Amino acid sequence: MGEFDLIRRVFFRTTPAAPGVLLGNGDDAALLAPAPGRALAVSSDMLVAGRHFLPDVAPQALGHKALAVNLSDLAAMGARPLAFTLALALPRVDEAWLRALAEGMLTLADAHGCALVGGDTTAGPLTLALTVFGEVEPPRALRRDAARVGDDVWVSGVLGRARLGLALLCGELALSGPAAETARTQLLRPLPRLALGQALAGLAHAAADVSDGLLADLGHILAASGVAAELDVDALLREAAAPEVRALPPATALSYALAGGDDYELVFTAPAARRDAVQAAAVRAATPVARIGRIVAGAPAQHPLADGAGRVRLLDAHGRPYPLPDGVRLAGFDHFATIAA
């Protein structure tokens, strides 16, 4: 069996196209048709061995995560998934490895009705590049530039757990038992918050997924919206940081919760008058949320890709500047730094 026949057999399916997919894989291009009144939401992510994942990661987990991080971008827009494409660079063709990769990826795709509609392969250092397509009603889309002064700042799930998982895999920390397994699972198999994103569409104002760290990703919202934020660090640690993260030394706990990255939770803003509605949406989505701050006036809007982390003021429960312990690291994930030799 040749390389292309193998990849076609492993990844491509002959089942009927999913709703919104007029023509799937097998042609020069796929044809997608969002429902009337909805727009396409499109996002791309690239994962490179040694930069975004450890080279010896299990292929099934890698397949899951590669799609999950892309679906998380759709969640942050309040969009429903339609389809995705996959481009693979492989140092060699290994049938067992490819089948495990495909199983992890396509199992998650099936769970969210997201069809694989095309892609490409080539020889090279192990790299996965995915593009996802979703649909959303334009007036209900969650945009980074829509935060307003007076909004609450919320975050879903727990923060810092994935960074703890990375520390365990890299030997930075020692931890065993269920807490260690949970942390590794959070790192390797994140769950995109699609149900919550769709429940917040038309309710929240702005959102981003926490991929590079809370401060970095909230900073993108602040820079695009031309506002600033005040975060209650006590509330963040008490209600949003993972319990096993809170048990770490204070500097490590704060670094992981504020800048750990790879959590793929949602940070979002919503009017203070709609707190009950936000909580109800979280219940419908079976996803916990915590209110950790508020949006305040800031400088005029900058370029959407500007670094806005400096617009965040860290306060204690009494509204005073939060005294950061020595050793706290607040820099988000650096896409040009390796995580493994």
Beta strands, then each sheet from edge to edge (+ up, - down):
strand 1: 21-23
strand 2: 31-32
strand 3: 39-48
strand 4: 80-90
strand 5: 115-123
strand 6: 127-136
strand 7: 151-156
strand 8: 206-209
strand 9: 227-232
strand 10: 266-271
strand 11: 289-297
strand 12: 312-315
sheet 1: 1+ 2-
sheet 2: 3+ 6- 4+ 5+
sheet 3: 8+ 10- 7+ 11- 9+ 12+
end
